[in-house]
Amino acid sequence: MRKKKRGYVRTTVSLPKDVWEELRIESIKKKTTMGELIARKLKELKDLRSKLNMVNP
């Protein structure tokens, strides 16, 4: 039986150990998965960049 597709792709990412530890601690504190945390941080960065581009065209 196939799993339903949820719009996500599983992948492996190599991170420096210090970055990995920081993300792991934050994901545990926020009770979320590391993947969700990384996706949220990337979205926040994208939103911030688009706001900065509106201010400084």
Stockholm file with secondary structure:
# STOCKHOLM 1.0

chainA/1-57         MRKKKRGYVRTTVSLPKDVWEELRIESIKKKTTMGELIARKLKELKDLRSKLNMVNP
#=GR chainA/1-57 SS CCCCCCSCCCCCCCCCHHHHHHHHHHHHHTTSCHHHHHHHHHHHHHHHHHHHHHHCC
#=GC SS_cons        CCCCCCSCCCCCCCCCHHHHHHHHHHHHHTTSCHHHHHHHHHHHHHHHHHHHHHHCC
//
